[in-house]
Amino acid sequence: MSKRDYYEVLGIERSAGDQELKSAYRKLALKYHPDRNPGNGEAEEKFKEAAEAYSVLSDPEKKRTYDTYGHQGVSGAGQQGFNPDAFSDFADIFGDFFGFGDLFGGGGGRRRSRAQRGDDVRYDLEISFEDSIRGLEAEIQVPRLEACQSCKGTGAESEDGWTSCSVCRGRGEVFYQQGFLSIRKTCGQCGGSGKILRRPCRQCKGEAYIQTSKKLKVKIPAGVDTGMKMRVTGEGQPGANGGPSGDLYVFLSVKAHPVFERKEYDLHCIVPVNFAQAALGTEIHVLTFEGLESMKVPEGVQSGETLRLRGKGVPFVNGGGRGDLIVHVEVRTPRKLTREQRKLMEQLRETLPAENEPEEKSILDKLKDYLM
């Protein structure tokens, strides 16, 4: 039987952040744990399925592989061990049943209530070639979570929304005696918070956050290129339990230009000249991002040769100069000539050596060939 999609197993979207992923897994783990469903084989399978999905999606590398190649790319990943970075999350959940939180540093409830940094957010921004050269201030609309204003981020109605947990009496932990050992573990009723949500907030439905968007102005420096990214500190997802917000990363892509091609910090363009200009030399006007620039073309220039305008390329992102403009000369032959032009060209042809005919061997060269 084929495996279900990991996102479907956890009931989340592919764009879900770490907090949403953890929350979805915790709910399933607590619901289907074998200790709460003794003898229920179906619940045990669902518990294993959720654990496998979480172990893959909580690991950034495995998640990228799964998003690209599906189950084939992470075959066996769910059984190769938990993501070390997510181990504390498993300990928090399983501490409700086995006291793992106490064994690995104590206090699963206290671990849950500690401040956690919010998730980072990615935003893809496409800009014009001209803006990448000159720089700009872009206004972007970033989707993100914000604390629900109705409940102030608590997830509960203001009046009697929370009630003290009756099992642990608000401590978040329960104690019991096993032989001569006194064992402490996270309260399975309240998950270590010490309180139970009695009336969820009507606005956010108990999630404490609502999906919204925020307008931001981002200053893009001159000289940026496709693949570069900019960090805007503190504009990511909000942190949990008073933790700091994550950061916003703006990934840039630059549109192609009809005239210029960029190679590192140099700009390249093609400028056509006729063969008379190429033979006699001339002065041409070249388009740059500061306007037209005069450039001398030396006599006898060949098609494909390059000329350079220094300092007319792309500005260095960190300042301190800029690249060059490289002009590729293209000698073009006219396809049609007037009668007068043809007559002049025929006269010129008679005076020029044929480039594609071998010169006749001298008598001395012929004698050498004969004697050898």
N, C-alpha and C positions, 0 to 999 in steps of 0.2 A: 504494500500500500504506500503511495507517495506521501511524502511529508507535507504538512500544511506550511504555508508561508509564515515565517517567524513574526512578522508584523501582525498578521491575522491572529496568530496564537495569543499574542499579548493584547490585541485589540487597540493598536495604536497606528497612527499614520507614519509614513516614512520620514516625515520632517520632524517627528517628535524629538524633544530635547531629553537630556539626561534625567531631569526631575520627573517628566512624564513617563519615561521608560521605567524608572525605579518604582514609581507609584503603581503602575500597571502590574509589574511583577509581584510586588508585595501583596497586592490584593489577591492575585491568583495563588501565590504560595500559601497564604494564610487560609484560603478557602479550600484548597485541595490537598493540604499536607496530610500524609498517612495517619499521623497521630489524631487528627480530627475526623478522619474517615476510615476507621479500622475495618479491614476486610473488604474495602471498596476498591476493586481493581481498576475501575474506570477513573476514579479520582486520583489514584496513584500514577496512572499513565499521563493524566493531564498535568500533574505536578511535575513529572519528569520532562514533559514537553515544554512547559513554561520555563523550567530551569535551563534547559538546553538553549531555548530562544534567547533568554536573557544573557547567558554566558557568551553568546556570539555578538549580540547587538550592543552589549556594554563595552566590548573591546573595539576601539576605533579601527584597528587594522583588520580584524575579522569582519567587522561591519562593512568596511569598504569592499572587501573581497566578496562578501555575500551579496551586496547591492549590485556588484558587477556580474558575478557568475552564478548566483543562486546557491542552492544546497550543494551542488557539485564542488564549488570553490571552497567550502568549509566542511567538507565531509569528515566527520569524526571530531570536529572542533568542539562540539558540545560535550564530548566525553574525554577530551584531553586535559581538562582542568579548568577551574574558574579563572576569569580575568583577575589578576592580582590587584589591580586598581579598584575592582568592585568587591573585594573580599569583605570589606567592612559592611557593605550592604547585605551580603548573604548572612554575615554574623548577626546583624541586627534582626533579620527575619527569623533565622533559625534559633536565635537566642530565646525566642518566645517559647520554644519547646525543649531545648537542650542546655540553655545557659551558656552558649558560646560567647556571649558578650562578656560574661564574668571571667571565663577562662582566658580570653584574649584581651586583657586590659581592663575588664570590669565595667559594669554599668551600661548595658545596651540601651537603656532609656536615656542616659546622659549623652551617649554617642549620637542618638537621634536628634537631640535638642541642640546640638552644637551648631554654630554658624557655618553655613556652606556657601561657597562662592557660586554665583549664577553661571549659566551656560554662556559660551561665546556665540555670537550670531554672525553668519556670513551674508554679505550682500554683493551681488554681481552688478557692476556698473560699466556700461559701454559709452565711450566718449569719442568725439571726432578726432581725426588726425591733427587738425589745427589746434584743438584744445590741448592735446598731449604736448604740443610744442610750446604753447603760450601759457598753459596752466589755466585753471578756472576754479570758481567756487560753485559746487554742484549742490542742488537741493534734492534730497532723496527721501523716500517714504519707507521706513523700515518696519516690517511686522514684528511684533514682540509681545511678551506677556507683561502685564502691569498689575500691581496689587489692587484688588477690588476695593473701590472707594466706599462701597456700601458697608462692607464688614471690616474695612481697614486691614485686609489681608489675613483675617483670622479664619475665614471660611464658615463662620457661624453668625446667626442672627444676634443682634446686640443684646437682646433681653433673653436670658436663659438659653442661649445657644449652646453653651457647654455645661456639662455637669461633671462633678468629680467621679472618678472611676470607683465603682463599688467593690471591686476585687482587691485593688492595691491601695484603696483609700487615698488616691491622689499622689502616691509616692512614685508610681511608674515602675516599681519593682515588687516582686513577691519573694518571701523567704519561706523555706521549709527545711525540716530536719531529715537527713538520711543517714541513719546510723549515728556515728559521732561527728558527722560533717553537717555544717550549716550552709545550705546552698541558696544563692541569690540568683534570680534571673528576671529578665524583662517581663513585665506583665503582658500576658497574651490577650487580655481584654482591651486594653487601651493602646497597646503597642509601645509602651514606655512613656507616653505623654502625660499620664496621670489624669487624663480627662477624656470624656466621651462626647462626641458631637451629637447633641440632642436635636437641634433644629438647624439644618444647613442654610446658609445664606441664599436667599431667593435670587439674588443677582448673579452670583458665580456658581450656584449649586454646590457649595461646599468645597470648591477647588481653591479658593483664596485668591486666584488670579483670573484675569479675563484677557482674551486675545484682543489686541488693539494694534495700532500703528503709530509711529512717531515721525514727524518731519524733522530732518536734521540738515544742516549746512556743512558740507565737507569741503575743505580746501585741498584741491589737487595741484601739486607743484608742477612747474614746467619740466618737461623731459621724461615723464612717466611712459611706460611701455606696457604692452599686453603681458599679463602674468604677474605684474607687481601688485602688492596689496598694501593697504593702509589700515592702521589700527586706531580706532576711536575708543579711548579708555572709558569704561563705565557705561557704555551704551548697549550692552548685551542684555541677557535675561536677568531679572532680579534675583538676588541671593535668597536662600532660605534661612529662617531663624535669625534674621538680622545680618546675614552675611553680605559681602560686597557684590555688586552686580558684575556680570561678565563683560567682555569687551566686544565691540563691533569690528569686524574685519571687512573692508571694502576691497573686493577683487576687481581689477581693472582689465578691460579689453579695449583695444583701439581699432577703429575702423580703418580699412585700407584707403589710400589716397590715389587719385587717378594719374598724378604726375610723379610724386616722390615715393621712393622706397627707402625704408629705414634699415640700417645695419649697424647695430650697437648705437653709437652716438653720431654716426655719419649719415647724411642724406645722399641718395643717388637719384639722378635723373638722366634722360636721354635728350640731347639737343641735335636736331638735324641741320646739316649744311650741304650746299650743292658742291659739285666737284670743282667748280671754279674758285669758290671760297676756300675749299680745302687746299687747292694747289697754290693759291696766291696769298692765303692768310686773310683774316678779316677780324672785325670786332662785332661781337654779338651781345644781346641783352638776355640775361638769364633770370628767370623768376626765382625769388627767394621769399622767405616769410617776413622779410623786412622791405619787400618791394623789388624792383628790377635792379640788377647789378650788371655793369659792363664787364666783358671778359674778352681778352685777346686770344684769337685762335691762330697759332703759328702756321706759316706756310708749309705745305707738304704734310699736314696732319693726315693720319690714316683713320679709316673707319674702325671704331672699337677702342681707340686711344682715349685716355681720360685726362681731364683738366680739373684743377682743384681750386675752390674758393675757401680759404681758411676762415674758420670761425662763423660759418654760415649754416652749420648743421644744427643738431639737437642740443639744447642746454643740458648740462650735467644736473642731475636731480639734486645733488648736494651743493650746487653752486660751484664757482671757481672756473668757469669756462664753458666751452661748447665744442661740438664736433665740427667737421667740415662738410661742404657740399661738393660731391664728386660728380662732374659732368662727363657723361659718356658721349663722345662724338659719333654721329652716324652720318656718313657720307652717302647722299642719295642721288641716284641717277634719274634724270627726267624721262618719263615714259613717252612724251610727245615733244617734238621740236618744230619750230617754225621753219620755213624754207631758208631764211637767212641764218638761223642758228645751225641748221644742218650743214650749210655751206661752210660756215666757220669751223664746225667740228670736223668736217672732212679735211680741211686744210691743216687743222691741228693734228689729226691722225697721221698725216703724211710726215709730219716733223718729229713725231714721238716714236721711240723704239717699241717694237712689239714685245710685250712682257711674257707672252706665252710661247714664243718660238725660240728654240735653242740656237745659240750662235754657231756659225760655221767654224769647224776646226781649222786651225792654222796649218800651213804646210808642214811645219816642224812637228806638230802634234800627230799628224797623219803618218809622218815618217817614223815616229817613235812606235806607233801602233803596229806598223808594218814589220819593223825589226823585231818586235817582241812576239 
